[in-house]
Amino acid sequence: MKAKKFGFFFSIKYIKDDIKTYRLILDVMNKLGVQMYKSELITDYPNSLKNLKRGGSSLVDGTQRLLRSVDFAIAFFSDKSRVVFLQTIMALENKTPVLALVSEDKYNNFPETLLSYGEDFVQVRKYKNDNQIEEAIIEYVEDLEPPKRRFNVVLKTKTLKQMEQLSRELEITKAELLRRLVDKEYRKIFN
């Protein structure tokens, strides 16, 4: 998948200490041709903090707007932050893939409960130095799969009952059953 835009979850509280790392992440993404949603917060720092305080939208509204505009997100967990945690959960609940970056010596700041969303949606990369951050981002973006898309299907009652019975018998979800059937038919026709 060729990602076009990403969201970046980081702690404003520690921006003064981490701005060099934030800018490195932004530079790596720019080299990969992936733009950051509202990158001026990092590029125009420290002046951007003045505009942020005047912004006026809530954290939830702003994060929802961000998630509608991006292909994936990077969450910076080297600093302990409830805001980054909340934004990451919102992304995962919206099925937006997240790359979690955390310094090896600060791994205890990473909330491991996020791992329950599965590695299709959250991948954690520990780093010791800037080179490892760059490598982790490049590898992640190159391997990024397109997000699963949702669509509605109207079925006849008989077909729905058959689908439910097959799902129970195979012990899989109806969605997984549908994916398998489509894959089987695709291979039968095109292989």
N, C-alpha and C positions, 0 to 999 in steps of 0.2 A: 504494500500500500504506500502510495506517495502522500504523506501527510502534508498539509498546507499551513495549518495553524495549530499552535499549542497554547495551553494555559499553564501558568507558573504559580504554584502555591508556595509562598515563603512568608516568613515572619517580618513584618514591618518593624517590630520592636528591636530586632537585631540587624536591621539593614546597614547601619553604620559599620558594624563589624564584618558583615558578609558581602558587602557590595562588590568586592573584587570577584568573589565566587559567582555571584548572580550575573555579573557582566560576562564572565567566562562562559556560563551556560547559555546566555543570550548570543554570544559570538559563535559558539559551536552550532547552535541552531540556525543562525543566519547563514553559516557556511553550508549547512545541509539544505538550505532553501526553505526552511520552515519558520514562519513568522510567529512572534509572540503576540498574544492578545493583550492589547494595551501595554506595549513595551516601554512607553515613556516613563513609567514609574521607576524603571531601572536606568534608562538612558539619560533621563533628565534629573536624576538624583543629584543634589539634595532639594532642588527647587520643586520637584514633583510632590514632595510631602505636603507642601502648602496647598496644592490643588486637591490632593487626596482628602484633606480635612474639610474642604468645601464640597466634596462630591455628593453627599447627602443620601445615597441609596444604602439600603441595608446590606449586610454581609450575604444573606441568603439570596436576595434579588440580584446582587452583583455577581454572585457565583453562578446562579442559574443562567444569567445572560452570557457569562463566559462559557459555560458548558454547551450552550446552544451554538457557539461560534467556533469550537475547537474540535480537533480530531483526537487529541489525547492531552494529558496533563503531566507535568513534572512537579512532584511534591518534595520540598526540601525539609528533611526531618533532622538535620544535624543540630537544630535548636529545638527545644521543647516548645510546642505551640498548639494551643487548643484550636486556634483559627485554621491552621494548616490541616489539623486532624479533621475538623468539621468539613472543610472544603473537599478533602480527599474522600470522606464518606459520601458527600453529595455526588461527587464524580462517579464513584463506584456504584452508587444506587442508580445513577443515570446510565450505567453501562459504558462509561467513558474510561478507556484504559489509562492507568497511572503508573509512571515510573517514580518510585520513591528513592531518593538519594539520601544516604546517611553516612556520616563519617564513622569509620570503624571504632574509634575511641569514644563515640557518643551513641553507639547503637542502642543503649538503654533508653534513649529518647524516642525510639521508634515504637509505636503502639502495635504490637504483634497481632492484635485482634483483627487488623486489616487483612491479614493473610487469609482469613476465612473466605474472602471474596474470590479466591482462586487466582492462579498465576495467569489466566487469560486476561484478567483485569488489573491486577496489581503485581508489579515486579519490583523487588527491593535490590538495590545495588549499593554495596558498601564501598567506600573509597578511602585511600590514605592521602592522596595528593591530587592536584589538578589534572594531571595526565589521566588518572584513573576515572575521573569524572567525565572527561572528554571521551574516553574509550567506551564507557558505559552508555553514554547518550548516543553515540554513533551506532553502537551495536543494537541498542533498543529501537532506534528509528528505522534501521535497516530491516529488522525482523518484525516490525509492527504489522499486525494483521488488521484488515478492515473490521470495524465493529459490526456485530450482528445487527441486522435490521429487522424490525417487527412489521408484520402485516396481518390484516384480518382476513379470515376465510369463512365463508358461509357454507355450511354443510347441511345436507339432508339429514334428518333425524337418524335414519338407518345407518348412514355413513359415519355419523358421530358415534353411535353406539358401537359400531364395528371398531372404530378407532380406539375408543375407551377400552374395549375388551382386549384388543391387541396390546395396548399400553400396559394393562394389568398383567397380561400373560408374559410379556417380554420384560416387565419391570423397568420400563423407561417412560419418560414423559411423552405426551402427545406431540410436543414440538420436536423431540428427538426422533420419534417415529416418522414424522413427516420429513425431517432432514434425511433420514436413512432411505426412505422410499424415493425421494427425489434423486439422491445420489445413485441409488441402484438403477433407476430408469435412465439417468444420464449416462452412466457407464454402459448400459445395455445398448443405447442408441449411438453413442459417440466413440466407443472403443471397439 
